[in-house]
Amino acid sequence: MTALLPPLRLVGATILRGGELQKRSLVIEDGVITKGPLPEVDMSGYLILPGIIDLHGDAFERHIAPRPSAPFPIAAGLRSTDREAAAHGVTTAWLAQCWSWEGGMRGPDFAEDVMAALETYRPRALTDLRLQLRCETHMPETRDRMLAAIRRFGIDYVIFNNHLPETLELAESAPHKVTQYAERGGRTLAEFLVTLHEAKERGRDVPRHLCALAEAFDALDMRYGSHDDPDGETREYYRIIGARIAEFPTTAAAAKLARACNDPVLMGAPNVVRGGSQSGNVSALHLVARGLCDALVSDYHYPCLAQAAWVLLDRGVRDLPGAWDMISKAPAEIMGLADRGTLDRGKRADFVVVNAATREIEATVSGGRLAYLSGEAGARLIGTMRGARLAAE
């Protein structure tokens, strides 16, 4: 793990605090935001914004296997993911790992390998990396194994998926696509179809299975929710068992039901940046404009998190404080992280330094440690740190 930054007072920048952009200093010491007449760094021309908190990102899969037939060690993929996230302002990130009947990189064996690798890598990480488990619903036979892994590795976030109906439909309408799924999991098409139908036959056990999981999650004080709710009825089904987070509802109706019940709604930042869903689902921009979205996540592309905030600003959907809250303050509140998400005194020193003219992120600080540094902001910080070292000597 990199060393903590020395005590610094960043002056001249515009910072986001108390829901407003303010011209004031930011003081960091011992990894937290504090106050005092410390050595100054002139950050005129920059914005200092809270570190980005990403509640769902699966881009790490591409770092582990840049091509389906070319996997690399998990540890190397985590290291690369960590650096990519930091370069785009992320200071806390949940990696979305499947626990699925799909097998291969999305099966339980691989999920446990990722958990173990992340536990080993975390002490050296530049950012606060965690794991979100994407639990396919039709796997009751793996419940004890999954709960054991959750307890062993301290997993704090689970999302329920049910991709079985759409995969069974594809097996009828587009078998070539299902063949690709099978090959990705190291199976023949015939073997994969057997797996699908076995999962379907376990459908009667799914409600009891989910209720048992929910009871266990509550005992562990975990956050959990559902993924790709297609309608209000589905959202209501999951919220009844306690799965309150609505991740990527595919329709406005599902998002409306979540909002009516005060369930947090998460949408993909790439959906905002691209102007629509890549899979033809409801527009995230539409939901944000209607007040039906609480937070944005990277989904498959870390750069889109900050970019989405600027899109919301430029389109007049949110002011910058409101847009940035969707990738910092709101995610922290959803996950119960009282120590981050804002630049208030006593919080973790998690922040990004953004060039006000170019909107480029030039520095990321996570827990008071430099995670990413570039450009003029980097030169200023390095100069001050070098001066502080020489003075100490």
N, C-alpha and C positions, 0 to 999 in steps of 0.2 A: 504494500500500500504506500502511496506517495505521502510525503510529510505534509503536515499542516502548513498553510501559509503563515508567515509572520504577522503579528498585529498590524493592521492597515486601516487607513481611513480614506475611502474613495470619495473624492470631492469633484464638483463641477458637472456631474452627470445628472440626468433626470431619472428618478427612481419611482417604481410603482409601490406605493404604500398606502394603506387605508382606503383602497379603491380609487386612488387618484394618482396622477403623474405629478411628482413633486421635485422641485429643485432643492435637493438636500443631500447630505453626506450619508454614506453607509460605512459603518465600522464593523470589522470582523476581528475576533480574537479567540484563540483556542477552539476554532471550528464552529463558533456561534456568532450571531449578530449581537453586537453590544453597543457601547458608547464610550467616548473618551478622546482625548487629544493625542491620537496616535500618529505615526508617520503618514504623511498624506501622499496620495497618488492622484494626479490630475486626470480625470476621466471626462473632461469636457468634450462634447460632441457624441456622447454615448448614452444609451439607455441601460439601466440596470434593472432587470426583471427577475421575478422568482424563478427558480429552476423548474423545468418542465417535469411533470409527473405523468408517466405513461402507464395506463392500466391494462393495455393489451397490445402486444407486438409480437408478430411471428416472423419478422425478417431474419431472426437468428437461424431459421431453417436453411436459408440460402448461404449463410456463412459456414454451416456445418456440411451442407451438401450443395455446392454451387451448381452442380449438375446431378440429376437423380442417380447416375451411375458412378459419381465421383465423390464419395463421402470423405470427410476429413475428421480428425479427432475432435470430439465434442469440446474439449478444453480450448483448442485453437479457435473454434467457432465462437465460443463465449467471449474470448479475449477480443476478437474482431468486432463482435456485436457491441461490447462495452465501449470500445473506442468510437464506433460509428454513432452510438447513442449520444455520447459525450460531445462529439463534434456538432451535434444538432441541438444542443441545449438541454438534453435529458439528464436529470440528476437522480431520479428514481424510476425504475422500469420493471414491470411484470412481463416476463417472457411467457407467451401463450403456448403451452405444450399440451398436445392432445393425449388423452387416454381413451383410445378408440379401437374398435374391432377392425379398423383398416390395417393395423399391423405396421411393420417397418418402423419408420421414424415417428409414426403416430400411435404406436402400440404401447402397452404397459411396460414391456421390457425396456424400450428405448426411453420412456418417460422416467423410469427409475434411474437409468444411466445419466440422464440429464440432471436429475435432482442431485445425484452424488457428485457429478462434475461441478455443478454450480456451488455446492457446499464447499468443495475444495478450493474453487477459484475465488469465492466471495472475499476472503481476506485481502486479496490483491487487486480487487476491482476498483476502477476509477469512479464508478457510480454505484448506487444502491440497487443491485440486481436481485430480483425476486422471481418467483415462478407462479403463474396462474395455470391451474390444471383445467383443461377443457375436457370435461367428462361426458362421454357419449352415454346416453341414458340406458340403452339396451344392453348393459353389461353387469347385471346383478351378481353374476357368479364371481366377479372380481372385487366385490365391495370390501371384504375383509383385507384383501391385499392392498387396495387403494388407501383405505384408512390407515393401515400400518405405515405405508409410505408417507402419507400426509403428516402423521405424528413424528415419524423418524426425522423427516427433513424440514419440519416446521412450515409447511405450506399454509398460507393464510388466505387463499383466494381460489374459489372454484366456480366455474361456469358450466351449466348443463347444456349440452348440445343434443340434438336429435336429427342427424343427417341421414338416417336410415330410409325414410320415405322417398326422398329425392334420389337417393342412390338406387333403390329398387326400381324407381321409374326410369332412370337412365339405363338400367340393365335391359329394359324393354325397348326404349326409344333410341338409345345411342350406345350400343354395347362396346363400341371401340373406345369410348371414354372410360367405361368401367374396366376395360382391359388395362388401360393406363394406371388406374387406381390399383389394380391387382399387382401389376408389375412393380409399382412403387413400394408395395408391401412385401415383395418377394414371393408372390403366389401366382399360380396360373389362374386364368379366368374361371375355370371350373371350380377350383378351390375357393376362390373369392365368393362365387355365387353361393356355395354351401355356407360360408360364413355369414353372408347376408341373411339367408333364410333361417339359419339357426338363431340369429339375433332377433329376427322378426317373431319367431316362436316364443321368445322370452318376453314378449310384450305384456302379457298378463301379470308378470312379476314386477314390472317397472314402477307402478305407483308406490307399492310397498318399499321397493328399493330406494326410491328417491326420498321417501319420508324417513327411512332409517338413516340415510346420509344426512339429511337436514338436521335430524336430532343430534347426530354426532358433530356436525359442523357448529351447531349452536353451543354445544358443550365446550368446543375448542375456541369459541368466540371468533369464528371465521366469517369473512364476507363471501356471499355466494349469490348467483343469479342465473339468468338464462340467455341464450344466444340465438339470434335470428327469429324472434317471435313473429309469426306471420299475421297475427290478429289479436284483438283484445282478449278473446277467450283463452288463447294460449298463455298470454301474459298473466291473466287471472289464475290460471292453473298453477303456474310456477310460484306466483306470489303467495298463494294459499299455503304452500309448504314452506314458505320462508325465503324463497329465492327472489330477493327484492330488486336486484340490479338487472336492468333491461339492456343488454348489450346488443347493439345493431338490430333493433326492431326493423323488420322489412317493410312495414306499412305505417302510415300515419295513425291508423286506428290502434295499433299496438302501442305506439308512443303516447297517444292520448289517454289510454287506460292507465299506463304507467304514471303519467303526470297527475291524473285524477287521484291516484293512490299514493302520491309522493314517493314513487320508486324512481331512483336515478336512471336516466337514459344516457347511454354512451353511444356515440357514433364515430365513424372513421374520419380522421382528418383528410385522407386522400379523397374521400367522397366530396368534401368541401372544396378542396383545391382543384379537382378535376371537373367540378360542376355537376356531379351526379355519381351514382353508384356504378361501379364497373360490372356489376351483375344484374343491373336493371331494377334494383330495389328503390325505396323512397329516397329522395334527395336529403342529405344531411343539412344542406344549406336551408332547405325549406323548413325542416324541423327546428333549426336554430332560430330562424326568423319568426316562427310561431310560438317560441318559448317552450318547445317540446324536446329539447336536448340540453343536458346538464354539462357534459364533458366530452371532449374529443380525445381519441386515442390514435396511435400511429398505425394500427392494423398491420400493414405490410411495408410501410415506408416512413422512416424516422424524419426525413426532412420536411414532411407535410405538416408536422405538428406546429412549428412556428409559422410556416407558410399559411396555414389555415387561419391563424390569428390575423395576419395581415389581410387576407381575403375578406374576412368578416368586417375589418375596419374599412377597407377600400370600397366595399359594397354598401356601407352604411348600415349593416346589420347589427354591429356592436361597436362601441368605442374601444380603444386599445385596452384599458383596464378590464372591461367586461369580456373582451375576446381572450385576453391572456389568462383570466381567471379560469376559463374552460380547460386550460391545459396545466394549471398549477393549483390554485386554491380549491376549485371544485373537486378535482380528483383526490386531493388530500382529505377533504371533508368526507367524501364517499368512503374512503378506506380508514377513516378515523385516525389519521396521522396528524396529531395536534402540533408536532414539532417542525412542520414544513408547509410549503404552499404559499407563504407570504414572507415579506421582509421585515417582520416585526422583531423587536429586541427579544432575545432569549431563544429564538428559533435557530435551527440548523443554518449554517452559512451555505445555503443552496441558492445559487443565482447565475444568471447569464449576463454577459456584457454584449450589447448589440450596437453596432454602428448605426447611429440615427439617420445618416444619409443613405447608406446602402442597404440597411436592414439585415446585414450579415452578422451572424453570431461570431464574435472574435475571442470569447473566453467563456468557459463553463467551470464553475466552482461547485463541488459537491462535498458537503460536510466539511467545508473549510479547506479542501484539498483541490489543487488544480487538476481538472480532468481534461481540459482542452484549452489551447492557447494559440492565437494566430494574429496577424495584422498589427496595426498600430497599437491596439489595446495590449497585445502581448508584449510589444517593445516597452510600453510604459510600465507594466507590471514587473517585467524582468529587471528593468533599470532600477526601480525602487527596491526590489528584493535584493539586488546586488549591493545597493547602497546600504541597506539595513545590515547585511552580513558584514560588510567592511567596517561599519561603525561598531558592530559587536566585537570584532576582532581587535 
